[in-house]
């Protein structure tokens, strides 16, 4: 802090070229200003000013050093302004990570509703798989993540590092092309799926374990021909390749090319969580958003409604 203060004193003195006027502008004694300049010169091991009649002028070294001092102070002032803005509850920024299945409707809805109360709030978004986002959340890249539950993180129980707050459920349905044989059945059970080619999730996806558990519960050996990382690509293959898939009931899948069928004999839905890091600093804006999400979802997505 002394170095920073000495830099400010030096820049003010350089602009006034007069010790007493600079001291007056700074609101300090002239002796304090002289001491500060002397300490700065000692640190740099070069003279920065020299007498010029009743005034002072910069030495060659002082002239070289001045723009760097000004740039440093400008950068620090900018940083202070950014921090001040981020700490303002009504105009800060929230950094959000989310899985694909909540990016179509849930996240935009939450942001839109929040901005009705805090219109100046800015948001930064990123979409990824839950494990990757939790590494970023742990590193401070995100304030909050919307994703799936995971049990372990860096060989520790994940809930010792993160808070998982359930905010809703998505019903898992069978997606098939409109000309698929199962599209014509009014009622579908898991064994109906067993012999048809399927597209499903890669093991690193949060949905992978859920879909595998559904197959296990139904005692079926699925004919999985392709594994992908997100619903957008899975839906594309359902449309184009006449494959079937178990996916959350997403608005994107409600098209003229795809039929969604409820599976009568499975009872597992995809739980969506708001995930935050324990014992970490959050700006007032991020705190307000997280509190808002919890309240909003509790009011609107009660009784495990399909909220997308």
N, C-alpha and C positions, 0 to 999 in steps of 0.2 A: 504493500500500500504506500510506503514511503517513496518507492521508485515511481509509482504512478503519479503521486502528488508532485514529485520533482519534475516529471515530464510536463505536467500541466503548467507549472511555474515557468519552466524554460520556454514553452511555446508562447505563453502570454508575454514574457519579457522580450522574446524575439519580435513580436508584433508591435510592441510599444517602443522598443529601443530606449527605455527610460526606467531606471530602477524604482523610483518613487511612484511613478504612474502605474507601473505593473503591480507593485505592492498594494497600491490603493484599489486597483481593480480586483485583486485577489482577496482583499480584506485581511491582509497580514502585515506584520511589521517588515520594514525594509531589511532589517537584520536577518529575519527568517528567510526572506527570499534569497539573500546573499548566501546564507548557509546552505540552502537547498541546491543552488546552482554549483556551489563549491563541491558538495557531496556528489552531484551528478558528474562533474568534471573528474573527480577522483575515481569514480567507478569506470568512466570511459578512458581515463588516463590521457586526456587531451583537453586543452582549453576550448571553451565554447563561446565565450564573450571576451571583449576587450574594450577599454575606454575609448570614447570618441567625443572628445570635448566634455560637455556636461552630460552627454548621453552615453549609450553603449552601442556596440555593433557586434555582429556575429563574426567569429573567426572563420577561416576557411573550413575547419572541422565542424564548427557550429552550423554553417550554411549547408554542409553535406548532411548533417544529422537532422536538421529541422524537418524536412518532409517525412522522414521515417517516424519521427516523434508524432507528427500530425496524423499520419496514417494509423499509427498504433492507437492513438486516442480516439480517432474516428471509429475504428473497429470496435474498441471497447464500449464507446457510447452506443453504437449500433447494437452490440450484444446486450447491453443493459436495457435498451428499448425493447428488444425482442423478448427478453425475460419478463419485463414488466407487462408487456402485452399478453404473453402466455399465461401469466399469473392472474390476469383479469378474468373473472368468472364469466363475463358476458362477451368476451371477444378472443378467447384463447383458441387452441387447436387440439384436436383429439386424433390420435393415430390408431387406426382400426385395422385388424386383420380378420379375414373371414373365409370360411370354406365356401365352395361354389354353391352348394344347395341353399344357402341363405342370402346369396348376393343378388338374386333376382327381385326379391320383394321385401324380406325382413329388414335387412340393413338399410336400404333406401327409405323404408317406412319409418324406422327408428330415427334416422338422421333428419328426415323431413319434419317429424313431430317435434323433435328436440329444437330444431331451428325456428319453430313457431314461437318458442319462448326465448331463445338466444340466437337471433338471426345473424349476428356477426361472427358466430363460431365457425371456424374452418375445420375441415376434416381431411385427413390423408388416408387413403385406402390401399390395401394390398390383399390379393387373393392367393391362397396356398393351401397345402394340406396341414392338418392340425399339428402333427409333430414338428414340422418345419417352423410353423408360426410360434409354437411354444419356445423354441430355441431363440427366436427373435424377440419374443415377449420377455424372456429371461435376460436377454442382452439389453433391454430397454428400448427396442425399436418401436414397440407397440405399447399403447396404454391398455388396450383391451382386445381380446380375441373372441370371435364367435365360432365355435367349432364343436368337435365331438369330445367325449370323455376318453382320456387315456389313463392307464393305471400306473405307468412307470416313466420317469424322466431322469436321464443320466444316472441310472441304477438306483434311484431313490423313488419312494412313493410320490407320484405326481401331486397328490393333494397336500403334501407337506410343503410344496414350493408354490403351488397355484391354488386359487379358489375357483371352484367350478359351481356356478349358479345355474340351475336348470331354468330355462326361460320358455321352453315349449317342446312340442313333439311334431314329428312329421310321420304320417302314415306311410308304410312301405307297401307299394302296389306293384303289380305286374304290368310292365309296359310291353306291348306287342304292336306290330304293324296292323293296320286295319284289315288287311287280307290274310292275317295269320289265323290258323285254325282255332286258337284259343280266344280270338277276338269275338267269335260267334257264340261262345259258351256264356250263358247268363251267370254261372257260378263256377269259380276256379278254386281248386285245391292244390296243395304243393305237389302232389304226385302227378298232376296234369303237366307239370313243367319238366319233369325229369328227363324226357327223351328229346326235348327240343334244344337246338343250339342256343347258348346263352352268352351274353356279354356281361362282365361283372367288373369288380374293383380290384386294383392291385393291393398287395398286402400292406403297403404303407398308408393306405387310406383309412380314415376313421370308420367308414362304412364297411370295410372289408370284414371285420370281426362280426358285425351285426348280421350281414347277409350270410356268412358262413354258419352262424349260430341258427339262423332260420332254417337253412338246409339241414343242419344237424337235428334240430327239433322235429323236422318232418321226416327224418330217416330216409333222405333221398341222396343220390349221388348225381349232382348236376352235371350236365354236358356243357361245361364252360369252354368256349373256343377262343375267347379274347378277354384280356383284362386291361382296363383303362383307369385313369386317375380322377376323372370328374364326370358329372352327370351330362354336361353338354356333349362330350364326345360319345358317351354311352348312348344318349338319345339319338345322335347322328347315325350310329350303327344300327340301332333299332329301326330307324326310318329306312335306311338304304340297303341293309343286308338281311332283312327278314329274321333278325335275331330277336330273342326276348330278353328282358332284364328286370331285376328287382331294383326299384329306385324309390326315393322319396316322392311323394305326390307333389311335383313341381308344376308351376304354371306353364313353364316352357314345354312340358310334355303334353299339354292339352292342345293338340293340333288335329287337323283333318287326317293326318297320316298315321297317327298313333292312337291306340286304344289303351286306356288304363283300367285294370281290373283289380278289385279288392280280392285278396286271397282269404278264403273263408276260414282256413284252419291254421293261421299263424297269428300270434298275439304280441309281436315285438315291433315297436316303433323306434324311429331314430330320435334320440334325445339330443337337443341342441342346448349348448351351455354358453353362458357368458363367462369368460375365463380372464382372471386378473392375477397378477403376481402378488404374493404375500409380502408384507413388510417392505414395500417400495414406495418411493415418493410419487405422488400424482398431483398434477396441477388442479386448481379448483375447477376448471372447466371439465377436465377428465372425470373428476369426482362427481360433478353434477350430472354428466352424461351417464355414468355407470349407475348412479342412483335412479335416474330417470328411467333407464332401460328396465331395471328391476321392477319398478312400480308399474310401468306401462305394460310389460309382459304379464305381470301378475293380474292386472285388470282385464286384459284383452285375450289372453291365451289360457284362461283357466279351464279346468276339466279336460286337459290334454287335447284341445282342439287343434285341428290341422291349420296352422297359422299362415301358411303360404298359399 
